[in-house]
Amino acid sequence: MADIKISDLRIGYANTTVIEGLDLEVMDGEFLVLLGPSGCGKSTLLHGIAGLQDVAAGTIAIGGVDMTHADPTDRNIGMVFQSYALYPTMSVERNMSFSLRVKGFSRQEIARRVERAAQMLQLTELLQRKPAQLSGGQRQRVAIGRALVRDAGVFLFDEPLSNLDAQLRTELRRELKLLHKRLGTTMVYVTHDQVEAMTLASRIVVMRAGHIEQIGTPGDVYARPNNLFVASFLGAPAMNMLGGTLVAAHDGAIALKLQGGKVGLSGYAFLDAPQAAREVVLGLRPESLHLDPAGPFEGTVVLVEPMGNHSVLSIDWAGQHLSCLLPGGEAPALESVLRFAIDTTQISLFDRYTERRL
Amino acid sequence: MSGRIPVARWGIYFFLLGAALFFLLPAYVMLVTSLKSMDEIRLGRIFALPGLLTAEPWISAWSGACTGLNCEGIRGGFWNSVAIAIPSTVLPILLGALNGYALSFWRPRGSQTLFAVLMAGAFIPAQVMMYPLIQILAALGIFGSLVGIVLVHTIFSMPVMTLLFRNYYVSIPTELFHAARIDGGGFYRIFFELVLPMSVPIVTVAAIMQITGVWNDYILGLVFAGREHLPMTVQLNNIINTTTGTRLYNVNMAATILTSLVPLAVYFASGRWFVRGITAGALKG
């Protein structure tokens, strides 16, 4: 078991800098997910931690030991790759025992560890097969097993489920979470899939263009995004974004003036004291919009997408488009006019120009 | 689909058959001539089947024909060629694979430049390097020896072997190499335990190219092998150009067929691999 401390990290290729001045702490035993669009530097960061990518400046410490320039194999890590990266000429057993054989473990110790990992991952029957004779899910389990036998302090995952079909992905995601619960090992997991990030992480790190945009628990990052980027990246259907202006009401309270009407902001926790006339963007999660016959606003249903256990409504509100998540199987008819209310305790407000949370 | 072959297809088959027969004609003439006696050859009917089959020219070519002053046939040359071809195949393949592996996975500083220089080497004709090489080998004291000729073959094959293996390894995902690095494999461990076992197809191709190339080589063998190790091709030339009295066409033909037997066997045994081999080596042509 180990924690990771990264400070002032810079990683670059020949002429481009991918990551600059990055600080990150991964706590012992935590499941940290690096989330971001492709090209944001999350994989580069993971490769930097693994020692597969040269670091230009800064330090990486794993388990309290400076590993910035250590060989990948000395870092006390195990890694699982997107393409599984199984050794094609070796059987499952030899794939899993490769690192132990390199390190010169005794036969009994190797057999014991491989057997334990195989049992944990239900691979016992497949030990003599070659990777080519395995299904995608089995291959990824072998890859996890290969990391497991090393008893590493940190597990690194580089988009491990991206090559699997949707059903298998859900299944393995569950297994991974159970595995983490059982082992309690520190895990760092890279993905661009927000569902994986939300379901697996104890903390999510949202990255963009080599920078960390926000670090927090899945609930925190989802409910209180730091800026417009994080807000729009997380959540499906995506957060509704509406442009508006802050106005002072008669009693001095601040309200939000939108195209479709005024929203009182008494329930909103501002980070700084709000100023009137400021141009803002309202971030509204589809589930914080409540249909309510007594609600203050009115819109027309233009599209209904039934999903079985819930429906997604597209509502036209004074010329602006809103998504609304409606639990339950029944949905209103197309073109019907609905009244709704906005739960201001669950909204996010961003400055239109700095794109930061207010 | 009726399952019948369309008329146009028959046309293609007919043409291909005709072309094959045409190109086989010299081989046919060689074979029948080698089985005739000199009396029969003098009749001048080169396409006729032998009236009286004789193995005499083959025996003579193998163990009796005169190469220069000694009349021991081409037998010695055959074993010389074997002795040259085996190390000149194994060594370049090992080194080429090691080069390609280092260039595609480890990418040391300056490896791109090194590769470019190596490729430039592939375009310089061997004859240009001949004289300096002779000087170097003479200085090392291995000019005209088996070690010398093997070294020369290894040097000249390096660009193509390296290119062949590098291009093959580029198609192997880097993640595999990364996984092996994390598992603790070092440079040679990863090469011998992981990369080389994955290289069977390309090693086959390289072996075919190298065996046929070395076997068919004339100029390098003539210059560098020395009197004791002259390869079969050089001895064949000596047999054919040594004329005391009449030209023994039947013996010459038999010796030529014997000399080309090894490449021919490689062609036939390796079929589709050979096609891949020549396309992979298309750079050198």
Interface residues (C-beta under 8 A of the other chain):
Chain A: H47 A50 G51 L52 D71 P72 T73 I77 G78 M79 F81 Q82 S83 A85 L86 Y87 P88 T89 F98 S99 V102 K103 A143 R146 R150 D158
Chain B: P173 E175 L176 H178 A179 A180 R181 I182 D183 G184 G185 R189 E193 L194 P197 M198
